[in-house]
């Protein structure tokens, strides 16, 4: 009987492992790594066996989780390519909607990807802070709401996970006790005094209880299962007294295992390798735990079919992994190229803020491309990430050195603007608007020419300057508003006076008429300035004067000078220095033109006077002399006008 037991164990579906039991002390066993070959006593690695046992070990680990049969599979994303915002959204969705056992690996991958990006982000902020606050005593402190949201969600996950595994450990302990109790009851089944039908019923009850006993700790899984399997084999050997019942059970088990073999054959052809492999793991569990042994004549054959197909599935999965590893190598090449480009940008010197903005945009684009490139081989992941951080840090240091240089210029600009603020504040209460207004406008022009100041002072100093300027110009506006009321009154008075002047008639006496015209001019000036928009009334007055001067028996020079004098007085009253200066330039040019014309005419007349007929001047010479006299008279008028204008400006 012992020899038969030993033979059964050596061929029991290839699932045997080391275990301790008082009834099996002398039984040779099959280990996880080798098969004992009794013929030549050498150790031979069985590839199929190692693959099957690797799958069995995976099932042992998963057996700890009582939700493993219920949970659905969530495909693992490449979280490295997601932004921090997308990662927070992803972890929030998983923690809210999925079971802890299903998402734990996903959450840890999300955490790793998020912290990598966050740490890189904070390093850049620290460097920027250090560049702008070299002499500041304040410590770096950056509030990032997205990090707070991530921490809150991850804490929720961690608490749920702790509760889950705390509950699971208690359940695993209870299930282990139940399974050990079942094994003990199996030992007691072999009793020649008992009715075979009662024994079979009890045996079937134990098998059902075993099937529903639930998961146990993974470190106990193989040991407990092998003890159970050994005693089941013992019981079947005991049933040789009732071979018919045993054969029926063997036949049923064989049919079930044949169905599994057929299903594995279909899985080998499945395109979704990962999905097929997960189902293969479940089939291995069913093979081991839910289906009993088969007859010895079929045992080795059915097992070989199963293990051969398992190896095919394993090989197919390895090809997939090899392809993924190839993709990771391609991703590594992309990331190395990105790092090289950033390193080049860290040496390209530019000398303008706008150019640096372009450089920064380039690095940001490369940074986004780095994160989007996908995973790299695990053995170089840390080194690649370190190289990337170093390249970006070197670029930032290079950039910051530029801004450190312009920091001094910004501080100089700050001093200049502070001086202008002091000037503006000194003038803001001034009521000497004629003197202060040009100065205030000059201060504003100087402000525009000064460059940037340090960012932390920009708003405050601009506010001070603007308030001082606004205060002054508000007062100026108020004063002008008062003046405008006087100008409006002057316009109304001139408008009424103009109607009176239209009826003025000359009496024919030169002196009387001239004094009357001069009186009208004095009265008109006495009314004062009119609003700028209504200065057209001055033109109407001048037209009436021109008509009166035409009727008056004055010389052309006197009439012209009186008109000019009146017009200059109006310009002087309007305080329009620009027009006065333009008039001066016009007079100087006219004087030069007339002088040149006289010079030319005098040259021409010399030509005629040097000829043989010089004693008798012809009509042409007479005409030239007449023109010279007219031009000289005109020259005197222009000079008189210039003299009057200069006297007016001196006043």
Secondary structure in CASP SS format (residue, H / E / C, confidence):
PFRMAT SS
TARGET T0000
AUTHOR 0000-0000-0000
METHOD secondary structure of the structure
MODEL  1
X C 1.00
X H 1.00
X H 1.00
X H 1.00
X H 1.00
X H 1.00
X H 1.00
X H 1.00
X H 1.00
X H 1.00
X C 1.00
X C 1.00
X C 1.00
X C 1.00
X C 1.00
X C 1.00
X C 1.00
X C 1.00
X C 1.00
X C 1.00
X C 1.00
X H 1.00
X H 1.00
X H 1.00
X C 1.00
X C 1.00
X C 1.00
X C 1.00
X C 1.00
X C 1.00
X C 1.00
X C 1.00
X C 1.00
X C 1.00
X E 1.00
X E 1.00
X C 1.00
X C 1.00
X C 1.00
X C 1.00
X C 1.00
X C 1.00
X E 1.00
X E 1.00
X C 1.00
X C 1.00
X H 1.00
X H 1.00
X H 1.00
X H 1.00
X H 1.00
X H 1.00
X H 1.00
X H 1.00
X H 1.00
X H 1.00
X H 1.00
X H 1.00
X H 1.00
X H 1.00
X H 1.00
X H 1.00
X C 1.00
X C 1.00
X C 1.00
X C 1.00
X C 1.00
X C 1.00
X C 1.00
X C 1.00
X C 1.00
X C 1.00
X C 1.00
X C 1.00
X C 1.00
X C 1.00
X C 1.00
X C 1.00
X H 1.00
X H 1.00
X H 1.00
X C 1.00
X C 1.00
X H 1.00
X H 1.00
X H 1.00
X H 1.00
X H 1.00
X H 1.00
X H 1.00
X H 1.00
X H 1.00
X H 1.00
X H 1.00
X H 1.00
X H 1.00
X H 1.00
X C 1.00
X C 1.00
X H 1.00
X H 1.00
X H 1.00
X H 1.00
X H 1.00
X H 1.00
X H 1.00
X H 1.00
X H 1.00
X H 1.00
X H 1.00
X H 1.00
X H 1.00
X H 1.00
X H 1.00
X H 1.00
X H 1.00
X H 1.00
X H 1.00
X H 1.00
X H 1.00
X H 1.00
X H 1.00
X H 1.00
X H 1.00
X H 1.00
X H 1.00
X H 1.00
X H 1.00
X H 1.00
X H 1.00
X H 1.00
X H 1.00
X C 1.00
X C 1.00
X C 1.00
X C 1.00
X C 1.00
X C 1.00
X C 1.00
X C 1.00
X C 1.00
X C 1.00
X C 1.00
X C 1.00
X H 1.00
X H 1.00
X H 1.00
X H 1.00
X H 1.00
X H 1.00
X H 1.00
X H 1.00
X H 1.00
X H 1.00
X H 1.00
X H 1.00
X H 1.00
X H 1.00
X H 1.00
X H 1.00
X H 1.00
X H 1.00
X H 1.00
X H 1.00
X H 1.00
X H 1.00
X H 1.00
X H 1.00
X H 1.00
X H 1.00
X H 1.00
X H 1.00
X H 1.00
X H 1.00
X H 1.00
X H 1.00
X H 1.00
X H 1.00
X H 1.00
X H 1.00
X H 1.00
X H 1.00
X H 1.00
X H 1.00
X H 1.00
X H 1.00
X H 1.00
X C 1.00
X C 1.00
X C 1.00
X C 1.00
X C 1.00
X C 1.00
X C 1.00
X C 1.00
X H 1.00
X H 1.00
X H 1.00
X H 1.00
X H 1.00
X H 1.00
X H 1.00
X H 1.00
X H 1.00
X H 1.00
X H 1.00
X H 1.00
X H 1.00
X H 1.00
X H 1.00
X H 1.00
X C 1.00
X C 1.00
X C 1.00
X C 1.00
X C 1.00
X C 1.00
X H 1.00
X H 1.00
X H 1.00
X H 1.00
X H 1.00
X H 1.00
X H 1.00
X H 1.00
X H 1.00
X H 1.00
X H 1.00
X H 1.00
X H 1.00
X H 1.00
X H 1.00
X H 1.00
X H 1.00
X H 1.00
X H 1.00
X H 1.00
X H 1.00
X H 1.00
X H 1.00
X H 1.00
X H 1.00
X H 1.00
X H 1.00
X H 1.00
X H 1.00
X H 1.00
X H 1.00
X H 1.00
X H 1.00
X H 1.00
X H 1.00
X H 1.00
X H 1.00
X H 1.00
X H 1.00
X H 1.00
X H 1.00
X H 1.00
X H 1.00
X H 1.00
X H 1.00
X H 1.00
X H 1.00
X H 1.00
X H 1.00
X H 1.00
X H 1.00
X C 1.00
X C 1.00
X C 1.00
X C 1.00
X H 1.00
X H 1.00
X H 1.00
X H 1.00
X H 1.00
X H 1.00
X H 1.00
X H 1.00
X H 1.00
X H 1.00
X H 1.00
X H 1.00
X H 1.00
X H 1.00
X H 1.00
X H 1.00
X H 1.00
X H 1.00
X C 1.00
X C 1.00
X C 1.00
X C 1.00
X C 1.00
X H 1.00
X H 1.00
X H 1.00
X H 1.00
X H 1.00
X H 1.00
X H 1.00
X H 1.00
X H 1.00
X H 1.00
X H 1.00
X H 1.00
X H 1.00
X H 1.00
X H 1.00
X H 1.00
X H 1.00
X H 1.00
X H 1.00
X H 1.00
X H 1.00
X H 1.00
X H 1.00
X H 1.00
X H 1.00
X H 1.00
X H 1.00
X H 1.00
X H 1.00
X H 1.00
X H 1.00
X H 1.00
X H 1.00
X H 1.00
X H 1.00
X H 1.00
X H 1.00
X H 1.00
X H 1.00
X H 1.00
X H 1.00
X H 1.00
X H 1.00
X H 1.00
X H 1.00
X H 1.00
X H 1.00
X H 1.00
X H 1.00
X H 1.00
X C 1.00
X C 1.00
X C 1.00
X C 1.00
X C 1.00
X C 1.00
X C 1.00
X H 1.00
X H 1.00
X H 1.00
X H 1.00
X H 1.00
X H 1.00
X H 1.00
X H 1.00
X H 1.00
X H 1.00
X H 1.00
X H 1.00
X H 1.00
X H 1.00
X H 1.00
X H 1.00
X H 1.00
X H 1.00
X H 1.00
X H 1.00
X C 1.00
X C 1.00
X C 1.00
X C 1.00
X C 1.00
X H 1.00
X H 1.00
X H 1.00
X H 1.00
X H 1.00
X H 1.00
X H 1.00
X H 1.00
X H 1.00
X H 1.00
X H 1.00
X H 1.00
X H 1.00
X H 1.00
X H 1.00
X H 1.00
X H 1.00
X H 1.00
X H 1.00
X H 1.00
X H 1.00
X H 1.00
X H 1.00
X H 1.00
X H 1.00
X H 1.00
X H 1.00
X H 1.00
X H 1.00
X H 1.00
X H 1.00
X H 1.00
X H 1.00
X H 1.00
X H 1.00
X H 1.00
X H 1.00
X H 1.00
X H 1.00
X H 1.00
X H 1.00
X H 1.00
X H 1.00
X H 1.00
X H 1.00
X H 1.00
X H 1.00
X H 1.00
X H 1.00
X H 1.00
X C 1.00
X C 1.00
X C 1.00
X C 1.00
X C 1.00
X H 1.00
X H 1.00
X H 1.00
X H 1.00
X H 1.00
X H 1.00
X H 1.00
X H 1.00
X H 1.00
X H 1.00
X H 1.00
X H 1.00
X H 1.00
X H 1.00
X H 1.00
X H 1.00
X H 1.00
X C 1.00
X C 1.00
X C 1.00
X C 1.00
X C 1.00
X H 1.00
X H 1.00
X H 1.00
X H 1.00
X H 1.00
X H 1.00
X H 1.00
X H 1.00
X H 1.00
X H 1.00
X H 1.00
X H 1.00
X H 1.00
X H 1.00
X H 1.00
X H 1.00
X H 1.00
X H 1.00
X H 1.00
X H 1.00
X H 1.00
X H 1.00
X H 1.00
X H 1.00
X H 1.00
X H 1.00
X H 1.00
X H 1.00
X H 1.00
X H 1.00
X H 1.00
X H 1.00
X H 1.00
X H 1.00
X H 1.00
X H 1.00
X H 1.00
X H 1.00
X H 1.00
X H 1.00
X H 1.00
X H 1.00
X H 1.00
X H 1.00
X H 1.00
X H 1.00
X H 1.00
X H 1.00
X C 1.00
X C 1.00
X C 1.00
X C 1.00
X C 1.00
X C 1.00
X C 1.00
X H 1.00
X H 1.00
X H 1.00
X H 1.00
X H 1.00
X H 1.00
X H 1.00
X H 1.00
X H 1.00
X H 1.00
X H 1.00
X H 1.00
X H 1.00
X H 1.00
X H 1.00
X H 1.00
X H 1.00
X C 1.00
X C 1.00
X C 1.00
X C 1.00
X C 1.00
X H 1.00
X H 1.00
X H 1.00
X C 1.00
X H 1.00
X H 1.00
X H 1.00
X H 1.00
X H 1.00
X H 1.00
X H 1.00
X H 1.00
X H 1.00
X H 1.00
X H 1.00
X H 1.00
X H 1.00
X H 1.00
X H 1.00
X H 1.00
X C 1.00
X C 1.00
X C 1.00
X C 1.00
X H 1.00
X H 1.00
X H 1.00
X H 1.00
X H 1.00
X H 1.00
X H 1.00
X H 1.00
X H 1.00
X H 1.00
X H 1.00
X H 1.00
X H 1.00
X H 1.00
X H 1.00
X H 1.00
X H 1.00
X H 1.00
X C 1.00
X C 1.00
X C 1.00
X H 1.00
X H 1.00
X H 1.00
X H 1.00
X H 1.00
X H 1.00
X H 1.00
X H 1.00
X H 1.00
X H 1.00
X H 1.00
X H 1.00
X H 1.00
X H 1.00
X H 1.00
X H 1.00
X H 1.00
X H 1.00
X H 1.00
X H 1.00
X H 1.00
X H 1.00
X H 1.00
X H 1.00
X H 1.00
X H 1.00
X H 1.00
X H 1.00
X H 1.00
X H 1.00
X H 1.00
X H 1.00
X H 1.00
X C 1.00
X C 1.00
X C 1.00
X C 1.00
X C 1.00
X C 1.00
X C 1.00
X C 1.00
X C 1.00
X H 1.00
X H 1.00
X H 1.00
X H 1.00
X H 1.00
X H 1.00
X H 1.00
X H 1.00
X H 1.00
X H 1.00
X H 1.00
X H 1.00
X H 1.00
X H 1.00
X H 1.00
X H 1.00
X H 1.00
X H 1.00
X H 1.00
X H 1.00
X H 1.00
X H 1.00
X H 1.00
X H 1.00
X H 1.00
X H 1.00
X H 1.00
X H 1.00
X H 1.00
X H 1.00
X H 1.00
X H 1.00
X C 1.00
END
